Amino acid sequence: MARMTPEINAGSMADIAFLLLIFFLVTTTMDVDTGINRMLPPPIDPNAPEPPPVRERNVFVVLVDAQDRLMVEGQPGDIQTLRERAKEFLLNPDDDPSLPVKELIEIEHIGEFWVSRGVISLQNDRGTSYEMYIAVQNELAAAVREIRDQVSRENFGRRFAELRDEELVNAVRRAVPMAISEAEPRDIGGRR
């Protein structure tokens, strides 16, 4: 006589496996990629004429070497003073001939405004630590943000981040452009 093999009810096993899967999906956290919020420039038009050379006085050079040492305008710098130095460069409050040229332009909703032609040039060594890179980026972006806040308060009575009208936001951006140029990382020196 043939023996009967007992059957195992696998339906409940599938239910348990499904419940365990749902449990792990709900209880685990997934890291969200974060980055630096920057608007990239549009692609270069191959038919566009060659841009004019940038005057040396219009460029604020910031270098970070492999040992995270900061050089600002060829002199040893400090992360604590970088924001104020960048603001002074961009504002050029005393019309210093060694600081960037300012151009008087008409901006809708603001009127005539002296706009700096200054550009901040950031260059990193390949060995620069991520923490130092982010710290320098934060200080330079904060300098521009503080100047935008100042212009926004003077003209619209509130901080730049509080502006809801896109035309007012664009007016402040035109008055204080985010002119930070980042060069390709290279070997600056100071290897670890």
C-alpha positions, 0 to 999 in steps of 0.5 A: 500500500502506498504511503500518503505524504502529509501536506504542509499548509504553505498559505500561512507561511506566505502571509508571514513572509509578506508581513515580515517584508512589510514590517522591515520596509516600514521600520527601516530608514532610507538615507536621502541623498543631499547636496549643495543647492546650486543652479548650473549655468546653461550650456555654452552656445558653440556659436557664441562669441568668446567672452571678454577677459575678466579683470583681475580686480573683479576676481576674489580667489579662494584656495583650499589645499590638501591640508585644509589650509585656506588661502584668500587672495594669496594670503593665509585665510581663516574660515571665521573671517571668510564670509566678511571678506567675501561680503566686503569684496562683493559690496566694495562699499568705499569704491576701492580701486582694488575691489570689483567694478560696480555697474549702475543698472535699472532693475524693475521693482528696485530702481537704479542699483550698483551691481558688483561685477565681482566673481568669487573663484573657488579652487580646491585640491583633490585632497581637500576634506569634504568637511572643509569643502562644505564649510568654505561653500557655506561661508561663500553662499552665506555671504551672498545670502546676507547681501541679498537679505540686506537688499531685500530688507532695504527695498521690500521690508523683509528677508530674501527667503520670505519673498513670495513674489517671483518678480521681487525674488528675480529683482534681488537676484539680479541686484546680487547675483550668485557669482561663485565660480568653482574650478575643477579640483587639482593638486594645489600643494600641501599633500598629506 
